[in-house]
Amino acid sequence: MSRPVRFAPEASAELEDATRWYEQRHVGLGLAFLAAVDVALEFVARSPGAGSPVAELPEDLDVRRVPVSRFPYHLAYLATTDQVHVLAVAHDRRRPIYWSGRAEQ
């Protein structure tokens, strides 16, 4: 059974920005990015404990990350008993864990 997925407002904005950026580079690439994010989201919804723990955060915050296939992005998320909170749609090489404050909200 999968859990519902909720995006932090900032994560939604990051998803929109990245999609727009890819689409401006090549028609259809933004849609390919969205499709890859959807696959990652389906995986997280079905198996929320399967992502890699984010080691830079306190142990009491079980924030995990899962890669977005084909793109240098990952989803940072926090799973609860009833849903998955996507904290960030983050680029792999830019500003590591800039989104960490969102995990404590």
VMD Tcl script that builds the backbone (N, CA, C; Angstrom):
set m [mol new atoms 315]
animate dup $m
set s [atomselect $m all]
$s set {name element resname resid chain x y z} {
  {N N MET 1 A 0.841 -1.187 0.000}
  {CA C MET 1 A 0.000 0.000 0.000}
  {C C MET 1 A 0.879 1.239 0.000}
  {N N SER 2 A 0.526 2.199 -0.800}
  {CA C SER 2 A 1.359 3.396 -0.838}
  {C C SER 2 A 0.770 4.516 0.000}
  {N N ARG 3 A 1.674 5.348 0.458}
  {CA C ARG 3 A 1.287 6.503 1.269}
  {C C ARG 3 A 1.104 7.718 0.368}
  {N N PRO 4 A 0.201 8.612 0.745}
  {CA C PRO 4 A 0.074 9.849 -0.039}
  {C C PRO 4 A 1.351 10.677 0.091}
  {N N VAL 5 A 1.649 11.417 -0.958}
  {CA C VAL 5 A 2.840 12.255 -0.994}
  {C C VAL 5 A 2.415 13.718 -0.968}
  {N N ARG 6 A 3.034 14.485 -0.092}
  {CA C ARG 6 A 2.770 15.920 0.026}
  {C C ARG 6 A 4.080 16.661 -0.194}
  {N N PHE 7 A 4.025 17.753 -0.929}
  {CA C PHE 7 A 5.195 18.576 -1.187}
  {C C PHE 7 A 5.204 19.795 -0.287}
  {N N ALA 8 A 6.363 20.107 0.271}
  {CA C ALA 8 A 6.547 21.403 0.915}
  {C C ALA 8 A 6.414 22.454 -0.185}
  {N N PRO 9 A 5.897 23.633 0.129}
  {CA C PRO 9 A 5.755 24.658 -0.918}
  {C C PRO 9 A 7.065 24.942 -1.649}
  {N N GLU 10 A 8.163 24.946 -0.919}
  {CA C GLU 10 A 9.464 25.207 -1.537}
  {C C GLU 10 A 9.847 24.087 -2.509}
  {N N ALA 11 A 9.515 22.846 -2.152}
  {CA C ALA 11 A 9.815 21.710 -3.033}
  {C C ALA 11 A 8.994 21.792 -4.316}
  {N N SER 12 A 7.754 22.230 -4.207}
  {CA C SER 12 A 6.923 22.420 -5.409}
  {C C SER 12 A 7.537 23.469 -6.325}
  {N N ALA 13 A 8.009 24.556 -5.732}
  {CA C ALA 13 A 8.639 25.613 -6.525}
  {C C ALA 13 A 9.920 25.106 -7.182}
  {N N GLU 14 A 10.690 24.308 -6.459}
  {CA C GLU 14 A 11.921 23.741 -7.031}
  {C C GLU 14 A 11.608 22.821 -8.205}
  {N N LEU 15 A 10.558 22.032 -8.074}
  {CA C LEU 15 A 10.153 21.134 -9.156}
  {C C LEU 15 A 9.751 21.940 -10.389}
  {N N GLU 16 A 8.964 22.974 -10.193}
  {CA C GLU 16 A 8.545 23.825 -11.305}
  {C C GLU 16 A 9.741 24.503 -11.968}
  {N N ASP 17 A 10.656 25.034 -11.164}
  {CA C ASP 17 A 11.835 25.721 -11.706}
  {C C ASP 17 A 12.709 24.774 -12.525}
  {N N ALA 18 A 12.973 23.597 -12.001}
  {CA C ALA 18 A 13.824 22.636 -12.707}
  {C C ALA 18 A 13.148 22.168 -13.994}
  {N N THR 19 A 11.853 21.926 -13.931}
  {CA C THR 19 A 11.116 21.496 -15.121}
  {C C THR 19 A 11.185 22.568 -16.202}
  {N N ARG 20 A 10.960 23.804 -15.807}
  {CA C ARG 20 A 11.005 24.917 -16.751}
  {C C ARG 20 A 12.404 25.040 -17.362}
  {N N TRP 21 A 13.434 24.917 -16.527}
  {CA C TRP 21 A 14.814 25.026 -17.000}
  {C C TRP 21 A 15.109 23.955 -18.050}
  {N N TYR 22 A 14.757 22.718 -17.769}
  {CA C TYR 22 A 14.997 21.639 -18.730}
  {C C TYR 22 A 14.195 21.836 -20.009}
  {N N GLU 23 A 12.969 22.280 -19.877}
  {CA C GLU 23 A 12.126 22.472 -21.065}
  {C C GLU 23 A 12.673 23.589 -21.951}
  {N N GLN 24 A 13.248 24.618 -21.350}
  {CA C GLN 24 A 13.846 25.711 -22.126}
  {C C GLN 24 A 15.104 25.252 -22.866}
  {N N ARG 25 A 15.785 24.247 -22.331}
  {CA C ARG 25 A 16.994 23.741 -22.979}
  {C C ARG 25 A 16.675 22.851 -24.176}
  {N N HIS 26 A 15.600 22.079 -24.023}
  {CA C HIS 26 A 15.219 21.176 -25.112}
  {C C HIS 26 A 13.745 20.814 -24.945}
  {N N VAL 27 A 12.978 21.016 -25.981}
  {CA C VAL 27 A 11.544 20.720 -25.922}
  {C C VAL 27 A 11.353 19.240 -25.582}
  {N N GLY 28 A 10.550 18.977 -24.572}
  {CA C GLY 28 A 10.268 17.616 -24.137}
  {C C GLY 28 A 11.130 17.154 -22.977}
  {N N LEU 29 A 12.255 17.847 -22.731}
  {CA C LEU 29 A 13.134 17.430 -21.639}
  {C C LEU 29 A 12.511 17.726 -20.275}
  {N N GLY 30 A 11.741 18.799 -20.195}
  {CA C GLY 30 A 11.029 19.099 -18.955}
  {C C GLY 30 A 10.032 18.008 -18.619}
  {N N LEU 31 A 9.336 17.522 -19.630}
  {CA C LEU 31 A 8.377 16.428 -19.414}
  {C C LEU 31 A 9.100 15.145 -19.019}
  {N N ALA 32 A 10.271 14.910 -19.594}
  {CA C ALA 32 A 11.064 13.733 -19.214}
  {C C ALA 32 A 11.508 13.838 -17.753}
  {N N PHE 33 A 11.866 15.049 -17.333}
  {CA C PHE 33 A 12.244 15.258 -15.937}
  {C C PHE 33 A 11.057 14.972 -15.018}
  {N N LEU 34 A 9.899 15.492 -15.362}
  {CA C LEU 34 A 8.696 15.237 -14.554}
  {C C LEU 34 A 8.379 13.749 -14.477}
  {N N ALA 35 A 8.529 13.051 -15.586}
  {CA C ALA 35 A 8.262 11.603 -15.592}
  {C C ALA 35 A 9.238 10.876 -14.676}
  {N N ALA 36 A 10.504 11.279 -14.675}
  {CA C ALA 36 A 11.498 10.654 -13.803}
  {C C ALA 36 A 11.203 10.955 -12.336}
  {N N VAL 37 A 10.745 12.168 -12.041}
  {CA C VAL 37 A 10.352 12.518 -10.678}
  {C C VAL 37 A 9.152 11.672 -10.258}
  {N N ASP 38 A 8.198 11.485 -11.157}
  {CA C ASP 38 A 7.022 10.650 -10.847}
  {C C ASP 38 A 7.425 9.219 -10.489}
  {N N VAL 39 A 8.390 8.662 -11.215}
  {CA C VAL 39 A 8.866 7.311 -10.903}
  {C C VAL 39 A 9.477 7.285 -9.503}
  {N N ALA 40 A 10.284 8.286 -9.191}
  {CA C ALA 40 A 10.903 8.360 -7.858}
  {C C ALA 40 A 9.827 8.512 -6.773}
  {N N LEU 41 A 8.810 9.311 -7.044}
  {CA C LEU 41 A 7.724 9.505 -6.078}
  {C C LEU 41 A 6.937 8.216 -5.849}
  {N N GLU 42 A 6.681 7.482 -6.905}
  {CA C GLU 42 A 5.969 6.208 -6.762}
  {C C GLU 42 A 6.784 5.237 -5.902}
  {N N PHE 43 A 8.084 5.205 -6.123}
  {CA C PHE 43 A 8.966 4.351 -5.327}
  {C C PHE 43 A 8.910 4.739 -3.857}
  {N N VAL 44 A 9.011 6.018 -3.580}
  {CA C VAL 44 A 8.990 6.512 -2.194}
  {C C VAL 44 A 7.637 6.233 -1.539}
  {N N ALA 45 A 6.555 6.413 -2.270}
  {CA C ALA 45 A 5.220 6.181 -1.714}
  {C C ALA 45 A 5.024 4.716 -1.339}
  {N N ARG 46 A 5.593 3.805 -2.144}
  {CA C ARG 46 A 5.454 2.369 -1.869}
  {C C ARG 46 A 6.449 1.878 -0.814}
  {N N SER 47 A 7.654 2.420 -0.832}
  {CA C SER 47 A 8.731 1.946 0.057}
  {C C SER 47 A 9.450 3.124 0.695}
  {N N PRO 48 A 8.802 3.836 1.605}
  {CA C PRO 48 A 9.400 5.060 2.147}
  {C C PRO 48 A 10.710 4.848 2.914}
  {N N GLY 49 A 10.934 3.669 3.433}
  {CA C GLY 49 A 12.173 3.421 4.163}
  {C C GLY 49 A 13.337 3.028 3.286}
  {N N ALA 50 A 13.118 2.929 1.989}
  {CA C ALA 50 A 14.155 2.429 1.086}
  {C C ALA 50 A 15.153 3.497 0.647}
  {N N GLY 51 A 14.831 4.766 0.796}
  {CA C GLY 51 A 15.771 5.813 0.414}
  {C C GLY 51 A 16.977 5.832 1.337}
  {N N SER 52 A 18.024 6.475 0.902}
  {CA C SER 52 A 19.248 6.584 1.705}
  {C C SER 52 A 19.072 7.644 2.777}
  {N N PRO 53 A 19.465 7.351 4.019}
  {CA C PRO 53 A 19.385 8.364 5.069}
  {C C PRO 53 A 20.316 9.540 4.758}
  {N N VAL 54 A 19.899 10.733 5.137}
  {CA C VAL 54 A 20.735 11.920 4.978}
  {C C VAL 54 A 21.557 12.042 6.256}
  {N N ALA 55 A 22.822 11.704 6.150}
  {CA C ALA 55 A 23.697 11.595 7.330}
  {C C ALA 55 A 24.002 12.930 7.988}
  {N N GLU 56 A 23.919 14.024 7.259}
  {CA C GLU 56 A 24.287 15.327 7.801}
  {C C GLU 56 A 23.268 15.901 8.785}
  {N N LEU 57 A 22.140 15.258 8.934}
  {CA C LEU 57 A 21.086 15.756 9.818}
  {C C LEU 57 A 21.060 14.956 11.113}
  {N N PRO 58 A 20.470 15.525 12.171}
  {CA C PRO 58 A 20.371 14.785 13.435}
  {C C PRO 58 A 19.668 13.450 13.250}
  {N N GLU 59 A 20.082 12.458 14.036}
  {CA C GLU 59 A 19.539 11.101 13.902}
  {C C GLU 59 A 18.043 11.015 14.176}
  {N N ASP 60 A 17.526 11.928 15.002}
  {CA C ASP 60 A 16.097 11.867 15.316}
  {C C ASP 60 A 15.219 12.335 14.149}
  {N N LEU 61 A 15.841 12.921 13.133}
  {CA C LEU 61 A 15.114 13.290 11.920}
  {C C LEU 61 A 15.433 12.242 10.860}
  {N N ASP 62 A 14.493 11.388 10.571}
  {CA C ASP 62 A 14.726 10.308 9.618}
  {C C ASP 62 A 14.464 10.784 8.184}
  {N N VAL 63 A 15.252 11.774 7.770}
  {CA C VAL 63 A 15.132 12.308 6.420}
  {C C VAL 63 A 15.925 11.406 5.486}
  {N N ARG 64 A 15.317 11.107 4.357}
  {CA C ARG 64 A 15.938 10.220 3.384}
  {C C ARG 64 A 15.966 10.898 2.027}
  {N N ARG 65 A 16.751 10.300 1.138}
  {CA C ARG 65 A 16.843 10.842 -0.215}
  {C C ARG 65 A 16.773 9.708 -1.220}
  {N N VAL 66 A 16.232 10.019 -2.373}
  {CA C VAL 66 A 16.151 9.049 -3.463}
  {C C VAL 66 A 16.519 9.794 -4.744}
  {N N PRO 67 A 17.335 9.176 -5.598}
  {CA C PRO 67 A 17.733 9.860 -6.830}
  {C C PRO 67 A 16.610 9.927 -7.857}
  {N N VAL 68 A 16.718 10.930 -8.717}
  {CA C VAL 68 A 15.828 11.060 -9.863}
  {C C VAL 68 A 16.616 10.518 -11.055}
  {N N SER 69 A 16.159 9.427 -11.602}
  {CA C SER 69 A 16.861 8.753 -12.694}
  {C C SER 69 A 17.102 9.691 -13.881}
  {N N ARG 70 A 18.301 9.589 -14.470}
  {CA C ARG 70 A 18.723 10.343 -15.653}
  {C C ARG 70 A 19.056 11.801 -15.404}
  {N N PHE 71 A 18.757 12.313 -14.221}
  {CA C PHE 71 A 18.966 13.729 -13.945}
  {C C PHE 71 A 19.774 13.884 -12.656}
  {N N PRO 72 A 20.554 14.959 -12.535}
  {CA C PRO 72 A 21.370 15.148 -11.334}
  {C C PRO 72 A 20.567 15.760 -10.181}
  {N N TYR 73 A 19.456 15.145 -9.870}
  {CA C TYR 73 A 18.560 15.606 -8.808}
  {C C TYR 73 A 18.209 14.455 -7.886}
  {N N HIS 74 A 17.763 14.820 -6.697}
  {CA C HIS 74 A 17.227 13.828 -5.768}
  {C C HIS 74 A 16.051 14.450 -5.025}
  {N N LEU 75 A 15.221 13.585 -4.479}
  {CA C LEU 75 A 14.119 14.022 -3.625}
  {C C LEU 75 A 14.543 13.791 -2.187}
  {N N ALA 76 A 14.441 14.810 -1.378}
  {CA C ALA 76 A 14.671 14.673 0.054}
  {C C ALA 76 A 13.294 14.621 0.700}
  {N N TYR 77 A 13.083 13.616 1.551}
  {CA C TYR 77 A 11.737 13.432 2.101}
  {C C TYR 77 A 11.782 12.904 3.529}
  {N N LEU 78 A 10.684 13.092 4.198}
  {CA C LEU 78 A 10.480 12.614 5.555}
  {C C LEU 78 A 9.187 11.813 5.554}
  {N N ALA 79 A 9.272 10.552 5.909}
  {CA C ALA 79 A 8.091 9.686 5.920}
  {C C ALA 79 A 7.507 9.631 7.330}
  {N N THR 80 A 6.204 9.768 7.412}
  {CA C THR 80 A 5.496 9.570 8.672}
  {C C THR 80 A 4.648 8.316 8.519}
  {N N THR 81 A 3.916 7.967 9.548}
  {CA C THR 81 A 3.108 6.757 9.475}
  {C C THR 81 A 1.992 6.852 8.442}
  {N N ASP 82 A 1.567 8.077 8.102}
  {CA C ASP 82 A 0.442 8.194 7.182}
  {C C ASP 82 A 0.739 8.890 5.857}
  {N N GLN 83 A 1.928 9.483 5.712}
  {CA C GLN 83 A 2.240 10.138 4.446}
  {C C GLN 83 A 3.739 10.367 4.276}
  {N N VAL 84 A 4.103 10.828 3.090}
  {CA C VAL 84 A 5.491 11.160 2.776}
  {C C VAL 84 A 5.535 12.652 2.469}
  {N N HIS 85 A 6.424 13.376 3.155}
  {CA C HIS 85 A 6.595 14.820 2.952}
  {C C HIS 85 A 7.851 15.040 2.124}
  {N N VAL 86 A 7.698 15.538 0.910}
  {CA C VAL 86 A 8.859 15.867 0.093}
  {C C VAL 86 A 9.333 17.246 0.532}
  {N N LEU 87 A 10.552 17.282 1.047}
  {CA C LEU 87 A 11.117 18.520 1.560}
  {C C LEU 87 A 11.823 19.322 0.474}
  {N N ALA 88 A 12.415 18.622 -0.499}
  {CA C ALA 88 A 13.175 19.319 -1.530}
  {C C ALA 88 A 13.285 18.475 -2.786}
  {N N VAL 89 A 13.324 19.164 -3.911}
  {CA C VAL 89 A 13.720 18.597 -5.191}
  {C C VAL 89 A 15.058 19.274 -5.451}
  {N N ALA 90 A 16.133 18.605 -5.035}
  {CA C ALA 90 A 17.438 19.249 -4.934}
  {C C ALA 90 A 18.424 18.748 -5.977}
  {N N HIS 91 A 19.211 19.676 -6.485}
  {CA C HIS 91 A 20.288 19.329 -7.408}
  {C C HIS 91 A 21.386 18.635 -6.607}
  {N N ASP 92 A 21.989 17.617 -7.192}
  {CA C ASP 92 A 22.989 16.815 -6.482}
  {C C ASP 92 A 24.262 17.580 -6.137}
  {N N ARG 93 A 24.605 18.600 -6.909}
  {CA C ARG 93 A 25.891 19.250 -6.707}
  {C C ARG 93 A 25.807 20.709 -6.274}
  {N N ARG 94 A 24.638 21.201 -6.015}
  {CA C ARG 94 A 24.484 22.603 -5.614}
  {C C ARG 94 A 24.020 22.705 -4.173}
  {N N ARG 95 A 24.630 23.559 -3.427}
  {CA C ARG 95 A 24.228 23.890 -2.052}
  {C C ARG 95 A 23.752 22.669 -1.259}
  {N N PRO 96 A 24.652 21.814 -0.860}
  {CA C PRO 96 A 24.249 20.601 -0.122}
  {C C PRO 96 A 23.375 20.929 1.096}
  {N N ILE 97 A 22.379 20.173 1.252}
  {CA C ILE 97 A 21.342 20.220 2.306}
  {C C ILE 97 A 20.901 21.630 2.717}
  {N N TYR 98 A 20.815 22.546 1.760}
  {CA C TYR 98 A 20.288 23.892 2.012}
  {C C TYR 98 A 18.884 23.831 2.589}
  {N N TRP 99 A 18.192 22.759 2.336}
  {CA C TRP 99 A 16.784 22.583 2.698}
  {C C TRP 99 A 16.616 22.007 4.111}
  {N N SER 100 A 17.683 21.796 4.841}
  {CA C SER 100 A 17.620 21.077 6.124}
  {C C SER 100 A 16.662 21.717 7.128}
  {N N GLY 101 A 16.504 23.018 7.101}
  {CA C GLY 101 A 15.576 23.679 8.010}
  {C C GLY 101 A 14.126 23.266 7.788}
  {N N ARG 102 A 13.813 22.803 6.623}
  {CA C ARG 102 A 12.440 22.363 6.321}
  {C C ARG 102 A 12.094 21.078 7.070}
  {N N ALA 103 A 13.088 20.295 7.417}
  {CA C ALA 103 A 12.845 19.035 8.107}
  {C C ALA 103 A 12.361 19.253 9.538}
  {N N GLU 104 A 12.653 20.388 10.086}
  {CA C GLU 104 A 12.301 20.649 11.479}
  {C C GLU 104 A 10.959 21.347 11.609}
  {N N GLN 105 A 10.333 21.676 10.493}
  {CA C GLN 105 A 9.045 22.396 10.543}
  {C C GLN 105 A 7.891 21.466 10.794}
}
mol reanalyze $m
mol bondsrecalc $m
mol representation Tube
mol addrep $m
